[in-house]
Amino acid sequence: MGLGQRPLARTVDVTVASVARMYDFLLRGKDSYPADRAACERLAEVVPDLVSLVESQRAFSLAAVHRLVTRHGVRQFLDFGCGLPSWVNTHQVAQQADRASRVVYIDRDPMVVAHGRAMLEEQGRTVVLQGDLLDSGSLFSNLRVSELIDFKRPVAVMMTSVLHCLADDERPVEAVRSLLDRLADGSFLVLSQWASEDERLRDRVTRIMHRSTAGAWGQVRTPAEVDRVFCGLVLEEPGLGDVAAVARTRPRDKHASGLLEYGGVGRVQR
């Protein structure tokens, strides 16, 4: 893996903020550095409900995993942009519901991969790989993936808080569609990203993240732009929207910035 437009990093630079470490800090983890915390502080000046936003994304993702296992019988997961291990992770939710569930975690960040392999991998059921959504085709020839995932059967693709790390000129929507086209009927896409109807807010958040991560970022989009990713999929209830409502987390703060974690769950039906 690793043939995407951006070469995969092999070393960790703690002087530049990392999206994964920023999320870890906001989720009260212990794997952040001063650059990450400073970036979170700058972003919170524009997005005062930032912590609530990140918590909603996490709750939505884990609730979707549980629902897919218990209601739809899905037992295979590809988790892109999985981030640093948290208090509860995809494989724990899936395997608690059914021990036969198998999860492949994929992330670009070498620190995520190192921590994930130390804390998440379970022989025969869970694996952590360094890879790229833009090169997802290489998953199908990866021996470690083929040991866990049967692509002739339904697979759930997790992409929460991933697409806003990719710019339009990297063609992330085409990458998602290319991956889904190779999956079995009855597979699922669980996807969300930062979105806003406020053009000024979109631009401010995008600029802050570009500066903080030295360009390792994409863009905030409009809800309508996120809707297009789900074109051709059968939407699960309640459809597309603010995932805080979908996950039934606490109500949005009355001083909410207008930035949403926007997305939903769609089923591949041919």
Solvent accessible surface area in square Angstrom, and as a share of the most:
residue,aa,sasa,rsa
1,M,61,0.27
2,G,18,0.17
3,L,153,0.76
4,G,16,0.16
5,Q,113,0.50
6,R,55,0.20
7,P,116,0.73
8,L,17,0.08
9,A,53,0.41
10,R,168,0.61
11,T,113,0.66
12,V,67,0.38
13,D,80,0.41
14,V,57,0.33
15,T,108,0.63
16,V,47,0.27
17,A,6,0.05
18,S,15,0.10
19,V,26,0.15
20,A,14,0.11
21,R,5,0.02
22,M,5,0.02
23,Y,31,0.12
24,D,12,0.06
25,F,72,0.30
26,L,15,0.08
27,L,26,0.13
28,R,171,0.62
29,G,30,0.29
30,K,194,0.82
31,D,42,0.22
32,S,16,0.10
33,Y,80,0.30
34,P,93,0.58
35,A,24,0.19
36,D,0,0.00
37,R,85,0.31
38,A,36,0.28
39,A,0,0.00
40,C,4,0.02
41,E,111,0.50
42,R,104,0.38
43,L,1,0.00
44,A,41,0.32
45,E,143,0.64
46,V,17,0.10
47,V,0,0.00
48,P,84,0.53
49,D,9,0.04
50,L,3,0.01
51,V,54,0.31
52,S,12,0.08
53,L,2,0.01
54,V,0,0.00
55,E,34,0.15
56,S,4,0.02
57,Q,11,0.05
58,R,30,0.11
59,A,31,0.24
60,F,3,0.01
61,S,9,0.06
62,L,19,0.09
63,A,52,0.40
64,A,6,0.05
65,V,0,0.00
66,H,94,0.42
67,R,83,0.30
68,L,2,0.01
69,V,3,0.02
70,T,74,0.43
71,R,165,0.60
72,H,72,0.32
73,G,42,0.41
74,V,4,0.02
75,R,73,0.26
76,Q,4,0.02
77,F,0,0.00
78,L,0,0.00
79,D,14,0.08
80,F,4,0.02
81,G,37,0.35
82,C,18,0.11
83,G,18,0.17
84,L,11,0.06
85,P,15,0.09
86,S,28,0.18
87,W,163,0.57
88,V,45,0.26
89,N,7,0.04
90,T,5,0.03
91,H,6,0.03
92,Q,80,0.36
93,V,20,0.12
94,A,0,0.00
95,Q,12,0.05
96,Q,163,0.73
97,A,41,0.32
98,D,39,0.20
99,R,172,0.63
100,A,57,0.44
101,S,0,0.00
102,R,61,0.22
103,V,0,0.00
104,V,0,0.00
105,Y,4,0.01
106,I,2,0.01
107,D,14,0.07
108,R,60,0.22
109,D,28,0.15
110,P,26,0.16
111,M,16,0.07
112,V,1,0.00
113,V,8,0.04
114,A,61,0.48
115,H,51,0.23
116,G,1,0.01
117,R,111,0.41
118,A,87,0.68
119,M,129,0.57
120,L,6,0.03
121,E,57,0.26
122,E,59,0.26
123,Q,183,0.81
124,G,45,0.43
125,R,52,0.19
126,T,5,0.03
127,V,4,0.02
128,V,0,0.00
129,L,11,0.05
130,Q,26,0.12
131,G,1,0.01
132,D,2,0.01
133,L,9,0.05
134,L,35,0.17
135,D,20,0.10
136,S,9,0.05
137,G,34,0.33
138,S,25,0.16
139,L,0,0.00
140,F,45,0.19
141,S,91,0.59
142,N,35,0.18
143,L,142,0.71
144,R,100,0.36
145,V,0,0.00
146,S,62,0.40
147,E,136,0.61
148,L,13,0.06
149,I,7,0.03
150,D,59,0.31
151,F,38,0.16
152,K,183,0.77
153,R,149,0.54
154,P,50,0.31
155,V,0,0.00
156,A,0,0.00
157,V,0,0.00
158,M,1,0.01
159,M,0,0.00
160,T,14,0.08
161,S,12,0.08
162,V,14,0.08
163,L,2,0.01
164,H,0,0.00
165,C,27,0.16
166,L,9,0.04
167,A,24,0.19
168,D,75,0.39
169,D,116,0.60
170,E,15,0.07
171,R,144,0.53
172,P,3,0.02
173,V,46,0.26
174,E,84,0.38
175,A,14,0.11
176,V,0,0.00
177,R,63,0.23
178,S,62,0.40
179,L,2,0.01
180,L,3,0.02
181,D,93,0.48
182,R,128,0.47
183,L,6,0.03
184,A,19,0.15
185,D,80,0.41
186,G,20,0.20
187,S,0,0.00
188,F,4,0.02
189,L,0,0.00
190,V,0,0.00
191,L,0,0.00
192,S,0,0.00
193,Q,1,0.00
194,W,4,0.01
195,A,0,0.00
196,S,2,0.01
197,E,137,0.62
198,D,71,0.37
199,E,112,0.50
200,R,170,0.62
201,L,13,0.06
202,R,41,0.15
203,D,65,0.34
204,R,86,0.31
205,V,0,0.00
206,T,24,0.14
207,R,126,0.46
208,I,15,0.08
209,M,3,0.01
210,H,66,0.29
211,R,162,0.59
212,S,10,0.06
213,T,5,0.03
214,A,79,0.62
215,G,36,0.34
216,A,50,0.39
217,W,3,0.01
218,G,2,0.02
219,Q,44,0.20
220,V,8,0.04
221,R,9,0.03
222,T,27,0.16
223,P,16,0.10
224,A,55,0.42
225,E,52,0.23
226,V,2,0.01
227,D,54,0.28
228,R,152,0.55
229,V,2,0.01
230,F,7,0.03
231,C,94,0.56
232,G,65,0.62
233,L,21,0.10
234,V,55,0.32
235,L,76,0.38
236,E,21,0.10
237,E,141,0.63
238,P,94,0.59
239,G,17,0.16
240,L,45,0.22
241,G,16,0.16
242,D,34,0.18
243,V,0,0.00
244,A,6,0.05
245,A,78,0.60
246,V,44,0.25
247,A,18,0.14
248,R,221,0.81
249,T,42,0.25
250,R,140,0.51
251,P,119,0.75
252,R,55,0.20
253,D,71,0.37
254,K,183,0.78
255,H,124,0.55
256,A,41,0.32
257,S,30,0.19
258,G,37,0.36
259,L,0,0.00
260,L,47,0.23
261,E,1,0.00
262,Y,23,0.09
263,G,0,0.00
264,G,2,0.02
265,V,16,0.09
266,G,0,0.00
267,R,62,0.23
268,V,6,0.03
269,Q,105,0.47
270,R,161,0.59
